[in-house]
């Protein structure tokens, strides 16, 4: 290896420093122009980090909306459950009241059915009594009509004439 001053010829110290500085900076600028695989990976990771951060923010917004919906839905469901429990209690009381009313009405129905049966029995007995009385009446009526017919024949045979004077029916008995 040759000394650098010999390679450059006869250069002054200041020129040498400037040259050295430019040579020293030249590889850095060359690196910027020509990308090596490590820098490509670093760039990809940096881009991926930015994308992940943006996706994370979008996902956070979606999560926040979902969490808000969950909280609202949970509150609504809790309110609905409370209302449902209240309605269950009210309906249970109503069912008990209706059961008591049904029991009372069934008791009344049994009493009314018993009274109806008693009334039907009374009607049957009254019908039987009326039928018997009607038979007796028919028999007595037939007997009386027969007696009246016999009396009319006897009266005609005796010559009784009936006379009406406006108040009293009088029999005028005469012999023909």
C-alpha positions, 0 to 999 in steps of 0.5 A, spaced: 500 500 500 502 506 497 501 512 502 495 517 499 500 523 498 504 519 493 497 516 490 495 523 489 501 526 487 503 533 490 497 536 493 497 541 499 495 539 505 488 543 505 487 540 498 488 533 501 483 534 507 478 536 502 479 530 497 479 526 503 473 529 505 470 528 499 472 521 498 469 519 505 462 522 503 462 519 496 461 512 499 455 515 503 452 518 497 453 512 493 449 508 498 443 513 497 444 511 490 444 504 490 440 501 495 442 494 499 438 489 501 438 491 508 435 498 507 430 495 502 428 491 508 428 497 513 424 501 508 419 495 508 418 494 515 417 502 516 412 502 511 409 496 514 409 499 521 405 505 518 400 501 514 399 497 521 398 504 525 393 506 520 389 499 520 390 500 528 386 506 528 381 504 523 380 498 527 380 502 533 374 506 530 370 500 529 371 497 535 369 504 539 363 504 535 362 496 536 363 497 544 358 503 544 353 499 540 354 493 545 353 498 551 347 501 548 344 494 546 346 492 553 342 497 557 336 496 552 336 489 554 337 490 561 331 495 561 327 490 557 329 485 562 326 489 567 320 491 564 319 484 562 320 482 569 315 487 571 310 484 566 311 477 569 309 480 576 303 483 573 301 478 569 302 473 575 297 477 579 292 477 574 292 470 573 291 469 580 285 474 580 282 470 574 283 463 578 280 466 584 274 469 579 274 462 576 273 458 582 268 463 585 264 463 578 264 455 578 261 455 585 256 460 583 255 455 577 254 449 581 249 453 585 245 455 579 245 448 576 243 445 583 237 451 583 236 449 575 235 442 577 230 443 583 226 448 578 226 442 573 224 437 578 218 442 581 216 443 573 216 436 572 212 435 579 207 441 577 206 438 570 205 431 573 200 434 578 197 439 572 196 433 568 193 429 573 188 435 575 187 435 568 185 428 567 180 429 573 177 435 570 176 432 564 173 426 567 168 431 571 167 435 565 165 429 561 161 426 567 157 433 568 156 434 561 153 427 561 149 429 567 147 436 564 145 432 558 140 427 562 137 433 566 136 437 560 132 431 557 129 430 564 127 437 564 124 437 557 120 431 559 117 435 565 116 441 560 120 446 564 121 452 561 127 457 563 125 464 563 130 470 564 127 476 567 134 480 567 137 478 573 135 471 575 134 465 570 127 462 573 124 455 571 117 455 569 115 448 570 109 446 567 106 440 564 105 438 557 
